[in-house]
Amino acid sequence: MTGTESEVPDGAGAFDDTPASRPERLAALRDAARAAGFEMSCDERTGSLLATLAAAQPGGRILELGTGVGEGTAWLLDGMDVKAHLITVELDHAVQDVARRELGADPRVSFVAEDGGVWLETYDGPPFDLVFADTWPGKFTHLDRALDLVAPGGTYLIDDLAPRPDWPESHRAAVDDLLRTVEGLDGFRTTRLDWSSGLLIAVRSTA
Ligand SMILES: C[S@@+](CC[C@H](N)C(=O)[O-])C[C@H]1O[C@@H](n2cnc3c(N)ncnc32)[C@H](O)[C@@H]1O
């Protein structure tokens, strides 16, 4: 690869990264989110990546911290095979009820309505092949516990990392600290993606 290969040539078109397909229930979830005034669902490009990462784990064990109304849940389920299983944890019952209503018939998902920190402190089951930590616990608190639950070869994914003008300085500092901490861990291979809402992917190495 040459030093200039990654540059976009003059006159080249923009690369369209709109997802090629979307989960069947996504439109209904978006309508429900709008009706409820819920604005924290994941960006659809992150959703598409979640589906792709879930598809890489046949029979995989998957954890989502922060269900919201279930958009991320829908993407994960869309990528999972029939033997994979997802646990998704949410503090706000009313918000999670939207996800339960739209996605609860799928036997591959278990909904937990509980504080994510309490859940992380008390869970004593097997580790996960993919952890999408999309709320405070597992990201800004209880980080060690969430990372402990990543199986060898498994992936820890966090989003909403790209600085925004409306962030208080304290949040910017917390994100910097989080990035430094995860990137400094022994036994994880990490990549930042300046894409979608700003992502960090960390994979627990097996060597
Ligand atoms: C960014 S949203 C989740 C979006 C969802 N993962 C998606 O991809 O569409 C964060 C969610 O975390 C929930 N939450 C906040 N504090 C929590 C806690 N301590 N434990 C569990 N969930 C929490 C909020 O109610 C909110 O629904």
The ligand as an SDF file (V2000), in Angstrom:
LIG
                    3D

 27 29  0  0  0  0  0  0  0  0999 V2000
  -28.3460    5.0900   24.4730 C   0  0  0  0  0  0  0  0  0  0  0  0
  -29.8220    4.4250   25.1360 S   0  0  0  0  0  0  0  0  0  0  0  0
  -29.8300    2.7620   24.5560 C   0  0  0  0  0  0  0  0  0  0  0  0
  -30.1100    2.6520   23.0920 C   0  0  0  0  0  0  0  0  0  0  0  0
  -30.1770    1.2480   22.5490 C   0  0  0  0  0  0  0  0  0  0  0  0
  -29.0730    0.4190   23.0010 N   0  0  0  0  0  0  0  0  0  0  0  0
  -30.1580    1.2750   21.0460 C   0  0  0  0  0  0  0  0  0  0  0  0
  -29.1370    0.8600   20.4540 O   0  0  0  0  0  0  0  0  0  0  0  0
  -31.1180    1.7140   20.4270 O   0  0  0  0  0  0  0  0  0  0  0  0
  -29.3610    4.2190   26.8250 C   0  0  0  0  0  0  0  0  0  0  0  0
  -30.4370    3.5590   27.6480 C   0  0  0  0  0  0  0  0  0  0  0  0
  -29.8620    3.2470   28.9200 O   0  0  0  0  0  0  0  0  0  0  0  0
  -30.8790    3.3560   29.8930 C   0  0  0  0  0  0  0  0  0  0  0  0
  -30.2480    3.4750   31.2230 N   0  0  0  0  0  0  0  0  0  0  0  0
  -29.8470    4.5940   31.8710 C   0  0  0  0  0  0  0  0  0  0  0  0
  -29.2690    4.2920   33.0360 N   0  0  0  0  0  0  0  0  0  0  0  0
  -29.2950    2.9230   33.1250 C   0  0  0  0  0  0  0  0  0  0  0  0
  -28.8440    2.0050   34.0870 C   0  0  0  0  0  0  0  0  0  0  0  0
  -28.2530    2.4230   35.2170 N   0  0  0  0  0  0  0  0  0  0  0  0
  -29.0550    0.6940   33.8650 N   0  0  0  0  0  0  0  0  0  0  0  0
  -29.6540    0.2620   32.7410 C   0  0  0  0  0  0  0  0  0  0  0  0
  -30.1020    1.0900   31.7890 N   0  0  0  0  0  0  0  0  0  0  0  0
  -29.9240    2.4060   31.9730 C   0  0  0  0  0  0  0  0  0  0  0  0
  -31.6940    4.5520   29.4670 C   0  0  0  0  0  0  0  0  0  0  0  0
  -32.9920    4.4880   30.0140 O   0  0  0  0  0  0  0  0  0  0  0  0
  -31.6660    4.3990   27.9390 C   0  0  0  0  0  0  0  0  0  0  0  0
  -32.8100    3.7410   27.4860 O   0  0  0  0  0  0  0  0  0  0  0  0
  1  2  1  0
  2  3  1  0
  2 10  1  0
  3  4  1  0
  4  5  1  0
  5  6  1  0
  5  7  1  0
  7  8  2  0
  7  9  1  0
 10 11  1  0
 11 12  1  0
 11 26  1  0
 12 13  1  0
 13 14  1  0
 13 24  1  0
 14 15  1  0
 14 23  1  0
 15 16  2  0
 16 17  1  0
 17 18  1  0
 17 23  2  0
 18 19  1  0
 18 20  2  0
 20 21  1  0
 21 22  2  0
 22 23  1  0
 24 25  1  0
 24 26  1  0
 26 27  1  0
M  CHG  2   2   1   9  -1
M  END
$$$$
